[in-house]
Amino acid sequence: MLLVVGAGALAQENVYPAKEYKGLLFIKNATIHVGNGQVIENGTIKVSNGKIEEVGTGIAIPTDDVKVFDAKGKQVYPGLILSISNLGLVEVPSVRSTVDYTEIGEMNPNIRSIVAYNTDSKVINTLKSNGVLMANIVPNGTLVTGSSSVVQLDAWNWEDAAVKLDGGIHFMMPNLINIPNPFADVPAAPAIDAVKRGLEQIENVKAFFREAKAYLQESAHKPVNLKFEAVKGLFDKTQKFYVHCDLVKEMLIAVDFAKEFGFNVVIVGGSDSWQIAGLLKENNIAVILSQMHNLPTMADDDVDQPYKSATALQKAGVLFAINDDDGQTRGRNLPFNAGTAAAYGLSREEALSAITLNAAKILGVSDRAGSLEKGKDANIVISEGDILDMKSSVIVNAFVQGRQVDLTDKHKELFERYKYKYGIK
């Protein structure tokens, strides 16, 4: 009973962000997966004041007051990165008061997801337990939805969490396929041409950006247009333009945005991107594959096409990342999605890069995260098994900017609760 009461005292509300660690920290005797394809056996990582100082073998460890973690027999990885997520913006989708990821209206580039990000979300700790230490927080809605920001997942508030603010503007491409109307036999049901309506919406978005471009070329503005000001980074390339779409015809329109406006475009979703991988490579367009465990988009695609698309992009030289946008797993299955891609053609290190270094490159944070290299933040995960394998992966330690984080989460608490209820040892 005392053990149960003690566990209750450690409820997730009392799991605090780790304090800043000053000084040296070493992880030794590890199999180190750097994230860039390199694997170091029996290696050591030296961390100084939250930054990686050395990675390799033969690194001397002083005998004075330093933290040393012996990872013998364990695997060490960079912290995983969830490229697209509404984490911290919605807690329980069916409870309206916990949902804060969308705004009314079609053109909201000035909406900033970061200011609504809730660091106290109970979902966050479940991701850390699977090695996910960073995420790109994205607003939802219709057409141009606003800006996303990259956060680290061990923070008191959004200011502490922010790694890269407003790094991208998101465009939800209208669906360019006519879906049969289930009410077609009802006389009062209006006939809607979804493709025609979608093309009109796309033209409205292009018109908005043409006006924004003209506005931003003026030397002074009176009055100030907040929506135009919000997309300034797209034109000077300090922001990326994330186009959420899946069909080839939709992705071709994304390519057209890149050509007309000079935007740095990233395709989000891209389930049929394998069909135009060469064109995407030619136009330097990256892809974030939203979901591996899914049905194919088109009826004549191979049934296992979602599993193979990452390999096709890798062979074509397209920069891509793997994501988990399943509303049930909420990003927790990110490493296992990459593991599926590894089973269908990627090497394990290529699959790891797709959820670490590649993701960091796309999100514009590769100078700080994505790999275990000198000068980067010490975002490190230690696992007893292969982090891409659902069966063997057990995360035993995680570090965010060199701080050892608490891996307690709601799932573990419920596991212990019902073990006690049913007398399971």
Secondary structure, 3 states (H helix, E strand, C coil): CHHHHHHHHCCHHHCCCCCCCCCEEEEEEEEEECCCCCEEEEEEEEEECCEEEEEECCCCCCCCCCEEEECCCCEEEECEEEEEECCCCECCCCCHHHECCECCCCECCCCEHHHHCCCCCHHHHHHHCCCEEEEEECCECCEEEEEEEEEECCCCCHHHHEEEEEEEEEEECCCCCCCCCCCCCCCCCCCCCHHHHHHHHHHHHHHHHHHHHHHHCCCCCCCCCHHHHHCHHHHCCCCEEEEEECCHHHHHHHHHHHHHHCCCEEEEECCCHHHHHHHHHHCCCEEEECCCCCCCCCCCCCCCHHHHHHHHHHHHCCCEEECCCCCCCCCCCHHHHHHHHHHCCCCHHHHHHCCCHHHHHHHCCCCCCCCCCCCCECCEEEECCCCCCCCCCCEEEEEECCEECCCCCHHHHHHHHHHHHCCCC
